[in-house]
Amino acid sequence: MTLDFFKQVAERSIMTFIQAFAAVFVVTDLNSTDQAVAAGLAAVLSVIKSMIATRFGDPHSASMI
């Protein structure tokens, strides 16, 4: 795993967190803590997906394609 790989993972997980937080904010009536927990879980799943992606395709990329 290279520095570029970790940059890709960071970008994907941060964007996933922001998107999930925004979606939960708009769709539900949860408080901020619950929204952050839901968005954090989505970000963690994004990191796990990126790690699994190294087993498929390019091992130096967070992409499964």
ZIBELDA-V111347 format. One record per residue. N is the residue number from 0. RES is the residue in three letters. SS is DSSP state (hx for helix, st for strand, lp for the rest). PSI is psi as a letter, one per 30 degrees, with the letter a starting at -180 (* if undefined). Layout:
n->N res->RES ss->SS psi->PSI
n->N res->RES ss->SS psi->PSI
This chain:
n->0 res->MET ss->lp psi->k
n->1 res->THR ss->lp psi->l
n->2 res->LEU ss->hx psi->e
n->3 res->ASP ss->hx psi->e
n->4 res->PHE ss->hx psi->e
n->5 res->PHE ss->hx psi->e
n->6 res->LYS ss->hx psi->e
n->7 res->GLN ss->hx psi->e
n->8 res->VAL ss->hx psi->e
n->9 res->ALA ss->hx psi->e
n->10 res->GLU ss->hx psi->e
n->11 res->ARG ss->hx psi->e
n->12 res->SER ss->hx psi->e
n->13 res->ILE ss->hx psi->e
n->14 res->MET ss->hx psi->e
n->15 res->THR ss->hx psi->e
n->16 res->PHE ss->hx psi->e
n->17 res->ILE ss->hx psi->e
n->18 res->GLN ss->hx psi->e
n->19 res->ALA ss->hx psi->e
n->20 res->PHE ss->hx psi->e
n->21 res->ALA ss->hx psi->e
n->22 res->ALA ss->hx psi->e
n->23 res->VAL ss->hx psi->e
n->24 res->PHE ss->hx psi->e
n->25 res->VAL ss->hx psi->e
n->26 res->VAL ss->hx psi->e
n->27 res->THR ss->lp psi->l
n->28 res->ASP ss->lp psi->h
n->29 res->LEU ss->lp psi->l
n->30 res->ASN ss->lp psi->l
n->31 res->SER ss->hx psi->e
n->32 res->THR ss->hx psi->e
n->33 res->ASP ss->hx psi->e
n->34 res->GLN ss->hx psi->e
n->35 res->ALA ss->hx psi->e
n->36 res->VAL ss->hx psi->e
n->37 res->ALA ss->hx psi->e
n->38 res->ALA ss->hx psi->e
n->39 res->GLY ss->hx psi->e
n->40 res->LEU ss->hx psi->e
n->41 res->ALA ss->hx psi->e
n->42 res->ALA ss->hx psi->e
n->43 res->VAL ss->hx psi->e
n->44 res->LEU ss->hx psi->e
n->45 res->SER ss->hx psi->e
n->46 res->VAL ss->hx psi->e
n->47 res->ILE ss->hx psi->e
n->48 res->LYS ss->hx psi->e
n->49 res->SER ss->hx psi->e
n->50 res->MET ss->hx psi->e
n->51 res->ILE ss->hx psi->e
n->52 res->ALA ss->hx psi->f
n->53 res->THR ss->lp psi->f
n->54 res->ARG ss->lp psi->f
n->55 res->PHE ss->lp psi->k
n->56 res->GLY ss->lp psi->b
n->57 res->ASP ss->lp psi->j
n->58 res->PRO ss->lp psi->f
n->59 res->HIS ss->lp psi->g
n->60 res->SER ss->lp psi->k
n->61 res->ALA ss->lp psi->g
n->62 res->SER ss->lp psi->k
n->63 res->MET ss->lp psi->f
n->64 res->ILE ss->lp psi->*
